[in-house]
Amino acid sequence: MAHESTPQYHIFEMDLTADEARRRAEFFAAMGPTWDPVAAMQGEDEAYRMLYSGLDDHQQQIYDRLVAAGVLPPDLGGARASD
């Protein structure tokens, strides 16, 4: 398909590369020099383990089905309360 402006359609192109670089720079500046992305990810993983720990049998079956379907990664679940 040719990309040409016509009386009915006008091509509008925008390069967002510079804007994305600015956005990322602003994000890191806002996080400050003490922000530790590895610690943040570890904290998030721990929160997921807590969320999916202590499931009852029915909840565990649903969790297992979601893992099998690829919706959730298999390492989110913590130890079950009955384990």
C-alpha positions as CSV (number, residue, x, y, z in Angstrom):
1,M,0.0,0.0,0.0
2,A,1.4,3.3,-1.0
3,H,1.6,6.0,1.7
4,E,0.5,9.1,-0.1
5,S,-1.4,12.1,1.1
6,T,-4.7,12.4,-0.7
7,P,-7.5,15.0,-0.3
8,Q,-9.2,12.6,2.0
9,Y,-6.2,11.2,3.9
10,H,-3.1,13.0,5.2
11,I,0.0,11.3,6.3
12,F,1.1,12.3,9.8
13,E,4.4,10.9,11.1
14,M,6.0,11.6,14.4
15,D,9.3,10.4,15.7
16,L,9.0,9.8,19.4
17,T,12.6,8.7,20.0
18,A,13.8,11.9,21.6
19,D,10.6,12.1,23.7
20,E,11.1,8.5,24.9
21,A,14.7,9.3,25.9
22,R,13.6,12.4,27.8
23,R,10.8,10.4,29.5
24,R,13.2,7.7,30.7
25,A,15.7,10.3,31.9
26,E,13.0,12.0,33.9
27,F,11.9,8.7,35.4
28,F,15.4,7.9,36.6
29,A,15.9,11.4,37.9
30,A,12.6,11.2,39.8
31,M,13.5,7.8,41.4
32,G,16.6,9.4,42.9
33,P,20.2,8.1,43.4
34,T,19.2,5.6,46.1
35,W,16.6,3.7,44.0
36,D,17.8,0.1,43.6
37,P,15.9,-1.6,40.7
38,V,17.2,-5.1,41.7
39,A,15.8,-4.6,45.2
40,A,12.5,-3.3,43.7
41,M,12.1,-6.4,41.6
42,Q,13.0,-8.7,44.5
43,G,10.4,-6.9,46.6
44,E,7.8,-7.4,43.8
45,D,8.7,-11.1,43.6
46,E,8.3,-11.5,47.3
47,A,4.9,-9.8,47.2
48,Y,3.7,-12.2,44.5
49,R,5.0,-15.2,46.5
50,M,3.0,-13.9,49.5
51,L,-0.1,-13.3,47.3
52,Y,0.0,-16.9,46.0
53,S,1.0,-18.6,49.2
54,G,-1.4,-20.4,51.6
55,L,-4.0,-21.2,48.9
56,D,-6.7,-23.6,49.7
57,D,-7.2,-26.6,47.4
58,H,-9.7,-24.9,45.1
59,Q,-7.5,-21.8,44.8
60,Q,-4.4,-24.0,44.2
61,Q,-6.2,-25.8,41.4
62,I,-7.0,-22.5,39.7
63,Y,-3.4,-21.3,40.2
64,D,-2.1,-24.5,38.7
65,R,-4.4,-24.1,35.7
66,L,-3.2,-20.5,35.2
67,V,0.4,-21.7,35.3
68,A,-0.3,-24.5,32.9
69,A,-2.0,-22.1,30.5
70,G,1.1,-19.8,30.7
71,V,-0.9,-16.9,32.3
72,L,1.3,-17.0,35.5
73,P,4.9,-18.0,35.8
74,P,5.4,-21.2,37.9
75,D,7.6,-19.7,40.5
76,L,5.1,-17.2,41.9
77,G,3.5,-19.5,44.4
78,G,4.9,-19.8,47.9
79,A,4.7,-22.8,50.2
80,R,1.1,-24.0,50.8
81,A,-0.3,-23.7,54.2
82,S,-0.9,-27.4,54.3
83,D,2.8,-28.2,53.3
